[in-house]
């Protein structure tokens, strides 16, 4: 009898943990909006000039020329000579976990106390009043993925967030989006732990660390599955294996319930990481930073792995020395365009202008001899990061039925002079540059001049 | 000795270049002056611009620049070009001294073969100020000027400015930093030519001034301090908070400093005071993040606000290596309200003027021929230079990056090491 209670109790815990920290996100009230005569980059590879876009009930309703609607409640936006793109998505952000001001007391992005911290969740560190979200929104960011830092081999779980600042993290979480697992190659883990005289202190130490952890995860998963396979009678007398937060995360990867995102710069390390994934039968979703991704672009394409990359960062570390500006283009164009390239920021300034970063990457690719259209390059900051976050069925491109995450740009989004004029999240206006409508974090209220908000443009 | 350090402007002239003239025809020219662009020709002989004109000019070599934009070469005012190769490898960094403070010159460390030189040059930067590390000392080392021509004997000017930093400290107080700055300047102000006559005399002066001795100042440091007050050496102070800027303005007035503010993220709050005192400001136009409690008023419209107040603006880029991205920064400044001509000046003539770099930063008769022919709008980050001239020389624009690109877009079935 006692065992029975134990079983019920543990089942309750298991059920609870499954739904813990669940999203409570609700969109703002959406409007029915008809954008008329805009130049649309749809995130599916199409450039549709002088085209209309209709959104309503939070969704994309239609795209086409001369959409007429007999509804007096529809708001008309003249988009003539303006451009429309899907909401911009950053697959690599530390907003909230490394908020501004960057003071030690709020610097919560890296649990750098052990090389394996798969048990920590970025969402438990996020400060919802970070003033950086609103600045990113002004750059068209509607969704972003927050990762733990790269000090550890396994840094913990990342979370996908709607850029609609609210006062709990649950209310910002993208509903039903999978977690990511952040892993890291190379210099960072070996430096952080090597300097403390512990493993890993070398790249081979890094790899031993990954494999040891995956072996434990396999054992854990085997035990869980063996228990699950037992009859109800057996379960009456036998307790389930003790829960382990770290192995919960790793075994969820093996069950394909968590997406693997790996900080990795060097070509040969990425190739080795692909083999580790094969050894333990999990899938890598994306390599991040990948300054040398161009050296193995075909390998990435063959394995269906995205490269989440910068347009031009280099030189801050030895593993970031072999930068080529065509990196993103080469990854994109691998195997006749089967590659998956993403422009990521990893930076609170860069996230405000991912469109400019994509413009640089496209220009460098075309200078190197490719012929990459704007319609293709916009995928690097819309549909491709949506795929890498596992939310592509709902957002990332302007397709009827998808969420109405939309940016209206003052001009060509590949120009430095173009600014996001209006940003819609789930069909609701979240920012309007012309009226000044937009979010103001609690941090920004009255902090310089008590009568005003911190930034008032 | 003192004068030599301050005035040694090394400017080697390429002798062979005298043989023929180059005329760059039909480009849209931004001179770096406060004037509209115009379509015209530029005639170069040797290292010098002979004429810039809307009339048709003749030369031995004709370069067609029609439908292209020509600007002075970009001068990056806040770099570590030549003294930094890889950030995380301290052996490749030469920006810090354990012995010297204000007297520390980075000039001798400059590596003309650094990969940062062709990289930034290929993106339109023709010269740069390279600065020692900032260490939160109110006064630290000296910055040098160099041309990005890759000459093994560096073409440049050592010690064009002194540097320092005032602001939030993780321990201690900014009040202490400001007092120390005042004390050091007070020490400099009582020095006369007799004190500076020899190292021995300088050492005696140090012994006589308690704080100078306490700080373990070396004669070189004292020479730099003396130049600061007596030879109008620009002093770059990195600072952000509005109240700190006002204190620095007070100190500038008291000692007649040639102050240049850097970062200055709250400058918009005190723009009129900065303008009234003719203080140039180096800003990062991207930086609207309230990174610390010293920069709560940071704002994406800073460039426009400072320009409107009549302040001479220059641009910096907060990350290392890609100093050429001040072009993209300038584009963002324009997108947020700055004038286009003002942004071009911020990249060129404003830097030359603020740091007393002679004969550069403008496209005018008699100036050195540092210029860039751009394929399109230079403030669009997707525009590349088609030609870069430094001292009249048509520079090679290949880089380690362009070489690696060629290697990896070559699809022949060979190991990359054999391509």
Interface residues (C-beta under 8 A of the other chain):
Chain A: X100 X101 X102 X103 X131 X132 X135 X187 X191 X294 X295 X297 X312 X313 X314 X315 X316 X317 X318 X321 X322 X323 X324 X325 X326 X330 X348 X349 X352 X353 X356 X359 X360 X362 X363 X367 X368 X369 X414 X415 X416 X417 X418 X419 X443 X447 X448 X454 X455 X457
Chain B: X85 X86 X87 X88 X89 X115 X116 X269 X286 X287 X288 X289 X290 X291 X292 X293 X296 X297 X299 X300 X301 X318 X319 X320 X321 X322 X325 X328 X331 X332 X334 X335 X336 X379 X380 X381 X382 X383 X384 X401 X402 X404 X405 X408 X409 X416
